[in-house]
C-alpha cells in the first residue's frame, strides 16, 4: 500500500487555478499524479461560497492538524503522571480524561481480567 502524502501549498494553488479555468477534477488529478478521490475530497472540504481558495485551504489544513489529538509513545514521564494519579485514587477514566484535556494526548484504557489499566 502506498504511503499517503498530504497536498502541498503549490498543489493547492494549481487546483485553484485549474478549477477557475474550468478543468475537471479528473484532469487535475492526472496532472498532479494524485488519486481523483484526493482532489475531490480537497475541493469538497475547502470550498466556500466564494469557491476554492488555496490560501484558505492551507490555513484550514494547518488548523485541523494542530487541533488533532496526538497518540504518543509510552514514556517514563507519562508513567509517573499516571502513577501519581493512581496514588491519589483517581479512576482510569479520570486519568485518561485528564491527560487528554491537559496534554492533548491519548492513553488507551485496557481492561484486564481483574482491573482497568
PEMOKA-V927163 format. One record per helix or strand of 3 or more residues. SS is the DSSP state (H for helix, E for strand). FROM is the first residue (numbers start at 1). LEN is the number of residues. If there is no record, write none. Layout:
SS;FROM;LEN
SS;FROM;LEN
//
This chain:
H;9;12
H;25;8
H;36;10
H;54;14
H;76;12
H;92;12
//
